[in-house]
Amino acid sequence: MRFPFAPEGYSIMSYTTIATIMSMFSANIYIISVMVLLWVFVISFFRDPLRDINYDKNTVYSSADGLITAIDKHEVNGVMCHRIVTFLSVFNCHVNRIPYEGVVTETLHTPGLYLAAYKGQIDKENERQETFFETDKGPMKVVQITGAIARRIFCHLSSKQSVKTGERFGLIRFGSRTDVYIPETATVLVKKGQMIKGGLTKIAKWD
């Protein structure tokens, strides 16, 4: 049986559930209200909805739920790529998904700061996890970046691992940013200011 919650949050959900139940014995309506609201927030944050669709060939899908805050170009392994930046608020689902099938060539963790996720330079200053893929369209990259509240990045990928479009591969805890780098030969299908869904929204394609 599949539970609709991210396993990375099981411990926090358990502690919060126990604390909420214990608060019921306090007979203090304010304490109970705060704990119930906290419990609802935690359960909502770690939701992991089933997103099992038929993925179109030659199409790149979003790696995260959230708001597109920038679309620009950067180089990855000598190839010019579109970079699509997605900001995840604490109210978004934080599960990260594979944008396009391929093989993981490297995944690299870099310690750093915890600046607010909406600031422009956090891709160079904040703690982050960079995962490189080789695909039939060239190199791609997904970067998971912490924010001011996010303090833990989960990435379950390893070098030489084959991955499929839409597969779940990690999570960033409590507010963050996810950047996807796609070869510029693709046509971008989204725009800045658009809300997208991980594993569902088509963000780029090849004809």
Secondary structure, 3 states (H helix, E strand, C coil): CCCCECHHHHHHHHHHHHHHHHHHHHCCHHHHHHHHHHHHHHHHHCECCCCCCCCCCCEEECCCCEEEEEEEEEEECCEEEEEEEEEECCCCCCEEECCCCEEEEEEEEECCECCCCCCCCHHHHECEEEEEEEECCEEEEEEEEECCCCCCEEECCCCCCEECCCCEEEEECCCEEEEEEEECCCEECCCCCCEECCCCCEEEECC
